[in-house]
Amino acid sequence: MERQLGSTSKRTGTALLAADVHRLLRAKIITLEIKPGTRLVEDDISREIGVGRTPVREALLRLEGEGLVSRQRRGWIIEATDPANARFIFEARISVESYATRVAAERGNAKMIKRLHDLVARMDDLDTISRAELNRLDRNFHETIVAMAGNPIFVEMHERTQFHYWNLRLPVFFNKEQTLRANEQHKAILSALEASDADRAERLAREHIETTYTIVSQALDGF
């Protein structure tokens, strides 16, 4: 196994249940802590987190059903997302994220609104932050809005779409003009959230994701 999964405290008796192993592995895959191309070996996982092979196998089978891992001759592997699936990824993002943004506007959350202002301000500082930091801030912006909706199922679904988006095999680079436009769209979405304007928030979130898809699809054209 290429990376350590990290330690958890061992339990007595039945040790970790398959659901616990699934939750641990899924979190590390979704956040890209375990990178695409990493081979997962059942014996390694069992040894590292102190569980038997049965719950590990059940957890991996569940992850396979979710499309996060695939079975190989000598174990399991986390595969990069096929660029051919970009349209499906963005359809899912639009469906989940635009409606979650609507709900977030309806429910409101002053603490999260302040966090969004902080993120937008930091993303505006293009001359002093790296591309990796900008990507992290962008991801946090969208995650914060979905969390603001207060629906844990939205959060889970959004994690899946974000995993597939950031896991595309072919990197897509946004130029400065495109990045500035994205930042302006972020500000418009934030303004709608702050005004509790659900219709506008949903529409702007949809337009933002559609704009991103246009850029990505042009970059992947002919791939």
Secondary structure as UniProt FT lines:
FT   TURN            13..14
FT   HELIX           18..30
FT   TURN            31..32
FT   TURN            36..37
FT   STRAND          39..40
FT   HELIX           42..49
FT   HELIX           53..65
FT   TURN            66..67
FT   STRAND          70..72
FT   TURN            73..74
FT   STRAND          75..77
FT   HELIX           83..85
FT   HELIX           86..93
FT   HELIX           94..98
FT   HELIX           99..107
FT   HELIX           110..123
FT   TURN            126..128
FT   HELIX           131..148
FT   TURN            149..150
FT   HELIX           152..166
FT   HELIX           176..194
FT   TURN            195..196
FT   HELIX           198..220
FT   TURN            221..222
//
